[in-house]
Amino acid sequence: QVQLVESGGGLVQAGGSLRLSCAASGRTFSSNAMGWFRQAPGKEREFVACITRTGDSTYYADSVKGRFSISRDNGKNTVYLQMNSLKPEDTAVYYCAAGMVVTTTPSLYGYWGQGTQVTVSS
């Protein structure tokens, strides 16, 4: 079992930055690939970024490439999402997820956090 708790969301002006954190419980964190997803009102949950178990490979949605950066600290059981140059269209609830394989497909992640709201004002 893995429990995930996101933090770091909030209200920011366009062009600003936020760093999201996702703290995981349990001793299996380093055995899981991790992903960040987001869901805006009335839209489906979409992939944002993911990272392998060791952190040696990362993947990004085209919409955030060059602006967002995913990283992890296995010693702290935490994964991060650094978000720069934020745009109003980045407004959404952001979720972290843990799974056995690194993938952009939400249904392949077995564990999810409760989400943290990110609002970008224009």
Short mmCIF file of the C-alpha atoms (twelve columns), coordinates in Angstrom:
data_MODEL
# 
_entry.id   MODEL 
# 
loop_
_atom_site.group_PDB 
_atom_site.id 
_atom_site.type_symbol 
_atom_site.label_atom_id 
_atom_site.label_alt_id 
_atom_site.label_comp_id 
_atom_site.label_asym_id 
_atom_site.label_seq_id 
_atom_site.Cartn_x 
_atom_site.Cartn_y 
_atom_site.Cartn_z 
_atom_site.pdbx_PDB_model_num 
ATOM 1   C CA . GLN A 1   0.000   0.000  0.000   1 
ATOM 2   C CA . VAL A 2   1.140   3.501  -0.835  1 
ATOM 3   C CA . GLN A 3   -0.537  6.623  0.470   1 
ATOM 4   C CA . LEU A 4   0.132   9.886  -1.327  1 
ATOM 5   C CA . VAL A 5   -0.385  13.432 -0.075  1 
ATOM 6   C CA . GLU A 6   0.079   16.418 -2.379  1 
ATOM 7   C CA . SER A 7   0.880   19.940 -1.261  1 
ATOM 8   C CA . GLY A 8   2.078   23.231 -2.683  1 
ATOM 9   C CA . GLY A 9   -0.887  24.274 -4.760  1 
ATOM 10  C CA . GLY A 10  -2.343  27.759 -4.669  1 
ATOM 11  C CA . LEU A 11  -3.159  30.914 -6.579  1 
ATOM 12  C CA . VAL A 12  -0.465  32.462 -8.755  1 
ATOM 13  C CA . GLN A 13  -0.365  35.054 -11.500 1 
ATOM 14  C CA . ALA A 14  0.431   34.100 -15.062 1 
ATOM 15  C CA . GLY A 15  4.170   33.812 -15.532 1 
ATOM 16  C CA . GLY A 16  4.710   32.784 -11.946 1 
ATOM 17  C CA . SER A 17  5.979   29.549 -10.436 1 
ATOM 18  C CA . LEU A 18  4.858   26.898 -7.999  1 
ATOM 19  C CA . ARG A 19  6.425   23.722 -6.717  1 
ATOM 20  C CA . LEU A 20  4.162   20.829 -5.901  1 
ATOM 21  C CA . SER A 21  5.235   18.068 -3.555  1 
ATOM 22  C CA . CYS A 22  3.844   14.595 -3.127  1 
ATOM 23  C CA . ALA A 23  4.830   12.744 0.021   1 
ATOM 24  C CA . ALA A 24  4.444   8.980  0.029   1 
ATOM 25  C CA . SER A 25  4.038   6.675  2.980   1 
ATOM 26  C CA . GLY A 26  5.414   3.171  3.153   1 
ATOM 27  C CA . ARG A 27  8.750   1.621  2.325   1 
ATOM 28  C CA . THR A 28  7.978   0.887  -1.308  1 
ATOM 29  C CA . PHE A 29  8.271   4.405  -2.719  1 
ATOM 30  C CA . SER A 30  11.486  3.683  -4.592  1 
ATOM 31  C CA . SER A 31  9.820   0.661  -6.211  1 
ATOM 32  C CA . ASN A 32  7.206   2.832  -7.896  1 
ATOM 33  C CA . ALA A 33  7.244   4.979  -10.965 1 
ATOM 34  C CA . MET A 34  5.555   8.284  -10.232 1 
ATOM 35  C CA . GLY A 35  3.356   10.528 -12.300 1 
ATOM 36  C CA . TRP A 36  1.629   13.878 -12.142 1 
ATOM 37  C CA . PHE A 37  -1.762  14.376 -13.740 1 
ATOM 38  C CA . ARG A 38  -4.247  17.222 -13.755 1 
ATOM 39  C CA . GLN A 39  -7.947  17.697 -14.216 1 
ATOM 40  C CA . ALA A 40  -9.675  20.939 -15.072 1 
ATOM 41  C CA . PRO A 41  -13.426 21.433 -14.546 1 
ATOM 42  C CA . GLY A 42  -15.427 19.628 -17.189 1 
ATOM 43  C CA . LYS A 43  -12.372 17.934 -18.651 1 
ATOM 44  C CA . GLU A 44  -10.826 14.507 -18.396 1 
ATOM 45  C CA . ARG A 45  -7.786  13.840 -16.287 1 
ATOM 46  C CA . GLU A 46  -4.670  14.392 -18.375 1 
ATOM 47  C CA . PHE A 47  -1.052  13.386 -18.135 1 
ATOM 48  C CA . VAL A 48  1.464   16.045 -17.098 1 
ATOM 49  C CA . ALA A 49  4.766   14.308 -16.284 1 
ATOM 50  C CA . CYS A 50  6.207   11.046 -15.036 1 
ATOM 51  C CA . ILE A 51  9.485   9.725  -13.709 1 
ATOM 52  C CA . THR A 52  11.075  6.303  -13.434 1 
ATOM 53  C CA . ARG A 53  11.822  4.569  -10.129 1 
ATOM 54  C CA . THR A 54  15.400  5.768  -10.032 1 
ATOM 55  C CA . GLY A 55  14.678  9.169  -11.526 1 
ATOM 56  C CA . ASP A 56  16.954  8.579  -14.491 1 
ATOM 57  C CA . SER A 57  14.231  9.196  -17.059 1 
ATOM 58  C CA . THR A 58  11.420  11.735 -17.202 1 
ATOM 59  C CA . TYR A 59  8.580   12.328 -19.642 1 
ATOM 60  C CA . TYR A 60  6.349   15.347 -20.206 1 
ATOM 61  C CA . ALA A 61  3.186   16.329 -21.964 1 
ATOM 62  C CA . ASP A 62  3.870   18.638 -24.902 1 
ATOM 63  C CA . SER A 63  1.828   21.365 -23.231 1 
ATOM 64  C CA . VAL A 64  4.238   21.613 -20.285 1 
ATOM 65  C CA . LYS A 65  7.549   20.642 -21.856 1 
ATOM 66  C CA . GLY A 66  10.204  23.245 -21.132 1 
ATOM 67  C CA . ARG A 67  8.147   24.805 -18.335 1 
ATOM 68  C CA . PHE A 68  7.598   21.971 -15.838 1 
ATOM 69  C CA . SER A 69  10.153  19.669 -14.255 1 
ATOM 70  C CA . ILE A 70  9.507   16.458 -12.340 1 
ATOM 71  C CA . SER A 71  11.999  15.084 -9.836  1 
ATOM 72  C CA . ARG A 72  12.073  12.713 -6.897  1 
ATOM 73  C CA . ASP A 73  13.984  12.174 -3.686  1 
ATOM 74  C CA . ASN A 74  13.754  8.510  -2.722  1 
ATOM 75  C CA . GLY A 75  15.398  9.224  0.609   1 
ATOM 76  C CA . LYS A 76  12.506  11.541 1.489   1 
ATOM 77  C CA . ASN A 77  9.795   9.472  -0.234  1 
ATOM 78  C CA . THR A 78  8.791   12.587 -2.162  1 
ATOM 79  C CA . VAL A 79  8.195   13.515 -5.772  1 
ATOM 80  C CA . TYR A 80  8.131   17.114 -6.946  1 
ATOM 81  C CA . LEU A 81  6.692   19.086 -9.823  1 
ATOM 82  C CA . GLN A 82  8.366   22.415 -10.437 1 
ATOM 83  C CA . MET A 83  6.075   24.583 -12.536 1 
ATOM 84  C CA . ASN A 84  7.446   27.726 -14.168 1 
ATOM 85  C CA . SER A 85  5.985   30.230 -16.625 1 
ATOM 86  C CA . LEU A 86  2.505   29.245 -15.552 1 
ATOM 87  C CA . LYS A 87  -0.426  29.992 -17.818 1 
ATOM 88  C CA . PRO A 88  -4.150  30.321 -17.061 1 
ATOM 89  C CA . GLU A 89  -4.718  27.064 -18.972 1 
ATOM 90  C CA . ASP A 90  -2.589  25.268 -16.353 1 
ATOM 91  C CA . THR A 91  -5.404  25.831 -13.851 1 
ATOM 92  C CA . ALA A 92  -6.546  22.438 -12.573 1 
ATOM 93  C CA . VAL A 93  -6.462  20.028 -9.679  1 
ATOM 94  C CA . TYR A 94  -3.082  18.309 -9.778  1 
ATOM 95  C CA . TYR A 95  -2.752  14.689 -8.677  1 
ATOM 96  C CA . CYS A 96  0.280   12.539 -8.079  1 
ATOM 97  C CA . ALA A 97  0.129   8.824  -8.728  1 
ATOM 98  C CA . ALA A 98  2.280   5.767  -8.098  1 
ATOM 99  C CA . GLY A 99  2.500   2.686  -10.274 1 
ATOM 100 C CA . MET A 100 4.612   -0.280 -11.275 1 
ATOM 101 C CA . VAL A 101 5.519   1.101  -14.687 1 
ATOM 102 C CA . VAL A 102 6.260   4.574  -15.960 1 
ATOM 103 C CA . THR A 103 3.439   5.491  -18.304 1 
ATOM 104 C CA . THR A 104 1.275   8.375  -19.458 1 
ATOM 105 C CA . THR A 105 -1.916  6.303  -18.968 1 
ATOM 106 C CA . PRO A 106 -3.784  7.174  -15.764 1 
ATOM 107 C CA . SER A 107 -5.491  3.805  -15.420 1 
ATOM 108 C CA . LEU A 108 -2.133  2.052  -15.070 1 
ATOM 109 C CA . TYR A 109 -1.334  3.852  -11.837 1 
ATOM 110 C CA . GLY A 110 -2.599  2.016  -8.778  1 
ATOM 111 C CA . TYR A 111 -2.332  4.719  -6.142  1 
ATOM 112 C CA . TRP A 112 -3.491  8.333  -6.189  1 
ATOM 113 C CA . GLY A 113 -3.338  11.327 -3.934  1 
ATOM 114 C CA . GLN A 114 -6.293  13.541 -3.106  1 
ATOM 115 C CA . GLY A 115 -5.139  16.377 -5.356  1 
ATOM 116 C CA . THR A 116 -4.079  19.979 -4.866  1 
ATOM 117 C CA . GLN A 117 -5.658  22.970 -6.599  1 
ATOM 118 C CA . VAL A 118 -3.544  25.186 -8.830  1 
ATOM 119 C CA . THR A 119 -5.134  28.399 -10.063 1 
ATOM 120 C CA . VAL A 120 -3.340  30.704 -12.481 1 
ATOM 121 C CA . SER A 121 -4.836  34.156 -12.923 1 
ATOM 122 C CA . SER A 122 -4.370  36.203 -16.064 1 
# 
